[in-house]
Every structure is written in structure tokens, then in C-alpha cells.
Amino acid sequence: MFDGDEDTIISRVGVTLRRSVSRKGLNSFEELRKYVKDGGDMAKEISNILQERSDLDASYAKGLSKLAAKMMKVSRESSGTIAAAWQAVGSEMEAESELHKTLAVSLSEDLVKPFRHVIETQHRTRKAVEVTVDKTARSLAEWRAAQAKAKKQCYMCARDNEKMQDVGFGDSRHGRLRTLSEKETVKLGLKRRKSEEALRKADVEYYAYCVRAERARLDWEAATNRGSRCFQAMEEERLTQMRDVASQYLSVVKNLGPKLVQSADRLNIPIACCSIDSDLQTVVSLRSAGSNVSEQLLPDFYAEHMSNVMNRDRRKETLEKCLNLICGDIEREKRAKTGVENLSRALQENPNFGTDE
């Protein structure tokens, strides 16, 4: 049987998996997730700052000075042309000395509300992606643990079977053979068949766990790829929204009157220089930093290793069984693929296929 607590085994395999996967892709996904989260936090802070400005309209001179300091702080924590535009906004907030009452209404209704709606929607989407990726990662760790457990059991059954098959034959290498009685021979034959059946079941179970673990790995890989694409689309949407909010802010400030014209003009250059393509390069570079793939583990049967002690004929028979198991699986997958291709071809040729009845 398997030594140790099963939860401890799953934990150890999960740690090993995370270390292996981190080197080949998970680390890049985590960096992308952190980058998108930081961007969302920045957008949330900016929306809060704009709302605070609207609330502080009555005491504009004092309140706006504090708000400008917060704006500069939050915008300095991010890089890019859009973040630089918001730094310029913070600087101009400090230079402003008056604010009309309509400014508060315009900021609250035209900028903050739609901006917060986008932020909240993206937050829910990001959480959903993270839950999906984490779920597939846990599933992969659990199946890898089960695979390791099945492998150990498979090897143990193979060793036991080898010992059982050699019982009664003595040491053939030294020419010492033991003669068994008829009763002992019958009893030994039953034990051998039982041992062979246990080995066959262990081999099939181990192979099944290998296949299921590989499917879990593919599920995790697909989830991280979908998550990466979703995060990039979210980042583009966020940057677009932040650029639009900055442009709307510029328009509102310009409408306040001659006293704010000079301050507003100083915002033209940094906001006009906002480049979503330029800022998205960070996301693109994070996505391309490493592929979201993990190490592929193929079935590794006892009989494959020539260093393992095993009868030559039984080794050949075992390998043939393993080969037949794999070939049968390949044939089923080919038939399934052919069926899907035929169905796709039929649907392309006849869109109403299958709806006649």
C-alpha cells in the first residue's frame, strides 16, 4: 500500500508541479495576472480620486491640493503613456485654484459612473478567470498525485509478480531447482494467476491515471491560454477607457472658463501622446515571456526498464500488452477525430443537417 497520508502526497506533488510549471510558463501567467490586477487597482484609485474631486468642489483650493498629491502618487506606481498623462493631470490639479459647481456634476455623472462600471465588470471577469485557472491547477496537482500513487502501486505489483513467478524454480543461474508437490503446484499456480491479475489491473489503472493527468494538464494549459488572452483584452479595454476618461476630463476642464484654459492646454500634449499600442507592449512581453505549458509525463511501465529484474518472456508479453493498450487508445481517438471531421463536413455542406426530423 501507499505510505503516508494521501493529503501529504497531493501536497508534495502539487509543490513539485508548481515548481516545474513555474519554470515553463506559470510564472509568466502569474506576472501577467499581477500586472492586470495592478492596472485595475490603478484605474480604481483614479476613479476614486475623480469622485473625491467632485465631493471636494465646495472647498476646491484645499481639497484639490490633497487630491493632486494622491493622483501623482498612484500614477507614479505605473508606467506607460496613459499613466504619464494622469501624472500630468495631477500636476495641473495642483495648479488650479477654483472650481465651478457644474464641474462636480460633470465629473460624477459623465466620468466616474461609466468608468467604475467598467472597473467593476473587469474585476468580476478577472476573478472568474483566476478561479478557473486555480481550479484546473488544483485538479492537475491532484491527478498528478494519483498518477504517482498508481505508478508506485504498479511497480510494487510488478516486483511482487516477478517474485511470485520465480517461486518454486529456485536459482536457475546456479542450476538449483526445487521439486514441488502436486498440491503445492496447484496452490502456487493460483497465487501466480492472482499476482498476474493484480499486475494487469495495476498497469491499466496506472495508464488510466496517466491519461487523466495529461488531460488535466491540457485543461490547465487551455485555461491559462484563455486567461492570458482575456487579460490582454481587459488591459486594452482598461487603457482605452482610461484614455477616454482622460480626454473627457480635458474637455470638462476646458469648459470651466478662461481661468482653466491655460491649465487645460498643458494637458493637451501628454493626453494626445497616449498610446494604447505602446502601453500594451508590456502585456505582450509578459505573455511571450514563457509558454503556459507543463512537463508532459508519459506512461513509464516497469517492463520498459531493462535494469528492472524481470523474466524475458514476461517482459515481452507485458510490453505487448502495454503497446496494445496504447494502440487501442490511439485508434479510438482517430475514430473520434474522423467522426468529428465528418460531422463538420456534413454541417458545412448542409447547414440543416440533423434538423429534418
N, C-alpha and C positions, 0 to 999 in steps of 0.2 A: 504493500500500500504506500501512499504518498506520505512522506514525513513532514511534520509541521502543520501549522494551521493554514487552511486554504486562503483566508483573507491575507495572511502574511505573504503567501506565494503570489497572489494577484498584485499586492503592493510592490513586491520586488520586481516582478515582470513589468509592471507599469512604469517604475522608475527607470529600468533598463531601456524600455521602449521610448520613454520621453527623452532620455539622453541620446539614443540612436537617432530618433526622428529630428531632434533639435539640430543635430549637425547637418541634416539634409533638407530642412525646409520649415519645420515647425517654428524655429526661431524667427525666420523672416515673417511668418504669419503673425506671430506674437508682436513683433515690432510694428507691423502694419496695423494691427488692432490697437496698439498703444498710440500710434500716430493719429489714427482716426478718432480715438477717444479724446486725445488732447485737443484735436481740432474742434470736436463737438463741445468740449469744455470751454474752449476759447470763444466759440460762437455764443454759447450760453451766457458767458460772462459779458460779452459785448451787448447782448440783448438786455441783460440786467442793467448794464450801465446806461443804455439809452432810456430805459424805463425810469431809472433813478434821475436822469436829467429832466425828464418830463415832470417827475414829482417835485423836483427842486426848482421849478420855474419861478416860484414866488421869491425865493432868495437866491437868485441866479448867480450873483457875483461870488458869494461864499460857497454855495453848493457846487457850482460848476468847476471851481478850482480843485476841490477834492475829487470830483468825478474825473477830471482830466488826468490827475495823478494815477487813478486806478486804470484808466484807459491805456496810459503809457505802459504801466506795469504788465497788464495782461497781453498787450500786443507785442511787447518785447520778448515774451516767452515763446513766440512762434516766429518762423522765418517765412520769407516769400513776399511777393509784390503786394498781395492783398493785406497781409499783416503790416507791411510798411505803410500802406495807405491809412490803416487805422491808427498807426503811430502819429501820422500827420494830423489826423482828426483830433487826437488827444492834445497835441500841441496847440492847435487852433482853439480848442475848448478853453485852454488856459488864457488865451489872448482875448477872448470875448468878455465883455463887461455887462451886457444887457440881454434880455431875452423877452420876447413878446409872449403874451398868453397863448396865442394861436400855435406857437412853437410846440408847447406841451401836448396840445391836442393832435397836431400833425405827427409828432414823434410816436405817440402812443397808438394811434389808430392806423397809420399808414406804414409804419416801420416795425414796431415792436411786435404787434399781434401776428402778422403773417410770418415774421422771422421766427418767433417762438413756435409757431405751428410746425414749421419745417424742422426746427431743432428737436421738438418732441417726437415727431414722426421718425426722424433718423435715429433717435435714441431707442425707440421700440424696435426698429429694424435691426440695429446693431446688437441689441440684447438677444433677439431671436437668432441671429447668425451665430453669436457666441455660444448660445445654448446648444445649437445643432452641432457645432464643431466639437464642443466639450463632450457632448453625448457620444458622438462617434469615436472620440479619442478614448473615452472610458470603455466603450464596447470593444475597441481594438485591444486595449490592455487586458480586459477580461478574457477575450478569446485567445490572446497570446499566452496567458497564464494557463488556460485549459489545454492549449496545444502543448505547452511544456510538460504539464502533468501527464497528458496522454502519451507523450514521447517517452517519458521515464517509465511509465507502465508498460509500454510496448517493448522497450529494451529489456525490462525485467522479465517479461513473459518469454522473450526470445532466449534469454540466458537460461531460464528455467527449462524451456523446451529442449535446449541443447543438452543440458544435464540429464534430463529425463530420457532423451533418445539414446544416450550413451550408456545408460544404466543396464547392466547385465552383459555388456560386451567387454568389460574390462579395459585394459590399456592395449589397444591394438598395435600401438607402436612398439611395445615390448613383447608382443606375442602372448600375453596372458589373457585368456578367455575364461569366463565363468559359465558353467552349465546350470541352467535354471530348471526347476521342476515345471510340470505342466501347469500346475496351479499358479506358480509364480509368473510363468509366461503369460497366462491369461490376465492376471492382475496387472502385470506390467504393461500389457497391450492396452488395457483400459486407461491406465494412467497416461500413456503416451498419446492416445487419441484425445483425452481430456486436455492435455497440455497443448496439443496442436490446435484444438478448437479455441482454447484461450488465446493462443498467439494470433490465430486468424482474426478473432474478434478485436483484439488489441490493435492489430495492424489496420483494420477497417476503421476503427474508432479514431486512431491517430490520424489517418488520412482525412477523415471527415473533419476533424478539428483543424487540420492544415488548410483545407479548402475554406472552411468557415472563417478562419483567421484572415486568410487572404481576401475574402470578400469584405470583411470588416475593415481591412487596410484600404481597399479600393473605395469603400464608403467614406472613410475618413479623408482620403485623398480628394475625392469628389467634393466633399463638404468644404474643405479648406480652399479648393479652387473656386467653388461658387462663392464662398465668403470673401475671397480676395477680390473677385470681380464686383461683388456687391459693395464692398468697402470703397473701391475706386469710384464706382458710380455715385456713392454717397458723398465722397470727398469732392467730386466735381460739382454735384448739386450744392453742397455747402459753400464752396468757393464762389460759385455763381451767385448764390443768394447773398453772400457777404459783399460781393462786388456790387450787386444791385442795391443792397441796403446802403452801402457807402455812396453810391450815385444818388439815391433818394435823399440821403442826408445832405449831400451837397445841394440838391435842388431846394430843400426846405430852408437851409441856411441862406441861400441866395435870395429867397423871397422875404426874408425878415426886414430888409431895407438897406439903405445906404451904409448904415453903421456896420453891417456884417459883410458888405460886398468885398472889402479888402481881405478879410479873413477867409471868405469863401473862395476867392481867386487863388489863394495859396494852396487850396486843396485840389485844384484842377490837375496839377502835374502828377502827384502821387496816385490819385484815383484813376487818372487816364492811363497810367502805366500798369494798372492791374492786369496781370496776365495769368489766366487760368492754366494755360498750357505750360507756362513756366513753373507755376507752383505745383502742378500735378507731376512734374518730373520726380519729386521726392517720393510720391506714392509709386510711380512706375519703377523707380530704382529699388524701392523696398520689395516690390513684387518680384522683380527679376533677381533679387539678391540670392535666392535659393528656391529650388523647386519643392513643392509640397509633396514629397514622396518619402516613403519609409523603406527600410530594408525588406526585400522580398525573401521570405523563408519558404523553401521548397521542402517537400517530404524527404526525410532522411532516415531510411529504414536501416534496421540492424544489419541486414544481409548485404547492404551495399559496401560496407567497410570490410576490406579483406583482413584488417587487423583483428576483427572480432572472430572469436573461435566459433566455427560452425561447420557442420558436415557439408561436403562439396555438393552432393546431390540435393540436400535440403536447401542449401543456399541458392542453387539454380532454380529449384521449384518455387522458393519464396520470391525470388526476383521476378520469375514469370508471372506469379500471382499479382505482384505489385504492378508489373507492366500492363497486365490485362485490366487491372483496376483503373489505371490512368488512361489507357486507350479507350476503355468504355466511357469514361467521363468525357474524353475529347470527342468521341462520336456523338454523344448526347448533345454536347454544346454545338457541334457542327449542324446536327439536325435542327436544333432550336434556331440557330442563325439562319439556316436555309428557310425555315418556316416563316421567320420574321421578314426575310427578304422577299419571299413570295407574296406575303400579305401586303407588304409595302408596294410591290409592283402592281398587285391587283387593285389596290386603292388608287394608285396613280392612273392606271388605265381606265378604271371605272369608279369614280368617286362615290357612286351609290351602291357599291359592293357591300353585301351583307344587310342591306335595308329593304330588300324586295319583299321579305315576309312581313 
